Amino acid sequence: MENAETDAERVRELAERNRQLEAENREQKRRLTEQEKPLAEREKTLAEREKTLADQAREIERTRKEIDDLKTALARAQRTSQNSSKRPSSDIVKPHSARRVGGRKIGGQAGHPLHKRAPFQPEEIDAVIEHTLAC
């Protein structure tokens, strides 16, 4: 009987220990859940930042390529026969700008007397030749 009492006492102790361990287990699960929430938020933020970083890296690479292309085009445009082996006839010829002295327009100026050739006198005319257009 003494053995049965010790066994019953041992079962009660184990049952009590089991309840304590289950309570500790629930508490640890609750704390773990609380700790996982910020971790999930951090992982989400990290994923967003990694995506942004990848987008920025692609944009930087695209911009670098564009800059290199523009530098090449500019160097090509600035190349002349004086600073390269190009022949002089391939240089771009820029038209001269019309110079305006004192802001006056090209041609006869307003208020200036006309210089016309005097007409022939009738005695100076030897022959009159009429021309017709053949259409």
C-alpha positions in Angstrom: 0.0 0.0 0.0 2.8 2.2 0.7 4.0 1.7 -2.8 0.6 2.7 -4.2 0.6 5.9 -2.1 4.1 6.8 -3.4 3.0 6.1 -6.9 -0.1 8.2 -6.4 2.0 11.0 -4.9 4.4 10.7 -7.8 1.5 10.9 -10.3 0.3 14.1 -8.6 3.7 15.7 -8.7 4.1 14.8 -12.4 0.7 16.1 -13.2 1.5 19.4 -11.4 4.8 19.6 -13.2 3.0 19.0 -16.5 0.6 21.9 -15.8 3.5 24.2 -15.0 5.3 23.2 -18.2 2.2 23.7 -20.3 1.7 27.2 -18.7 5.4 28.0 -19.4 4.9 26.7 -23.0 1.9 28.9 -23.5 3.7 32.0 -22.2 6.8 31.3 -24.4 4.5 30.9 -27.4 2.8 34.2 -26.6 6.2 36.0 -26.2 7.4 34.4 -29.4 4.4 35.6 -31.3 4.9 39.1 -30.0 8.5 39.0 -31.1 7.7 37.7 -34.5 5.4 40.6 -35.3 8.2 43.2 -35.4 10.4 40.7 -37.1 7.8 40.3 -39.9 7.5 44.0 -40.2 11.3 44.4 -40.4 11.5 41.7 -43.1 8.8 43.4 -45.1 10.6 46.8 -44.8 13.9 45.1 -45.7 12.3 43.5 -48.8 10.9 46.9 -49.9 14.3 48.6 -49.4 16.0 45.8 -51.4 13.5 46.4 -54.2 14.1 50.1 -54.1 17.9 49.6 -54.0 17.7 47.3 -57.1 15.5 49.9 -58.9 18.0 52.6 -58.1 20.9 50.5 -59.3 19.2 49.9 -62.6 18.5 53.6 -62.9 22.1 54.5 -62.1 23.3 52.0 -64.8 20.9 53.4 -67.4 22.0 57.0 -66.5 25.7 56.0 -66.8 25.1 54.5 -70.2 23.3 57.6 -71.3 26.1 59.9 -70.1 28.7 57.7 -71.9 26.6 57.9 -75.1 26.3 61.7 -74.8 30.0 62.1 -74.1 30.8 60.1 -77.2 28.3 62.1 -79.3 29.8 65.4 -78.0 33.3 64.3 -78.7 32.3 63.3 -82.2 30.5 66.7 -82.7 33.6 68.7 -81.5 36.0 66.9 -83.8 37.3 69.1 -86.6 40.2 68.8 -89.1 42.3 70.9 -86.7 42.0 68.5 -83.7 41.8 65.2 -85.5 42.7 63.4 -88.7 39.5 64.5 -90.5 39.8 66.1 -93.9 39.1 69.8 -93.9 36.1 69.4 -96.3 34.3 67.4 -93.7 34.2 70.3 -91.3 30.8 71.9 -90.7 30.7 75.3 -92.4 28.7 77.8 -90.4 27.2 80.7 -92.4 28.5 84.2 -91.6 26.1 86.2 -89.6 24.7 89.3 -91.3 26.4 92.3 -89.8 24.2 95.2 -89.1 26.0 98.5 -88.7 24.1 100.8 -86.5 21.0 98.6 -86.6 20.2 99.5 -90.3 18.8 96.9 -92.6 20.5 95.6 -95.7 19.8 97.5 -99.0 18.7 101.0 -99.8 18.0 103.1 -96.7 14.9 105.2 -96.2 15.5 108.8 -97.0 18.5 108.2 -99.2 18.3 109.8 -102.7 17.9 107.3 -105.6 20.7 106.7 -108.1 19.0 105.7 -111.3 20.5 105.5 -114.8 19.3 108.3 -117.1 17.2 107.0 -120.0 18.6 107.0 -123.6 17.8 110.0 -125.7 15.9 109.1 -129.0 18.9 110.1 -131.1 21.1 107.6 -129.2 18.9 104.6 -130.1 20.2 102.8 -133.3 17.8 99.9 -133.5 14.8 98.4 -131.6 14.7 94.6 -131.5 11.5 93.0 -130.3 11.7 89.6 -128.7 8.8 87.2 -128.3 8.6 84.1 -126.2 7.9 80.9 -128.0 5.8 78.8 -125.7 
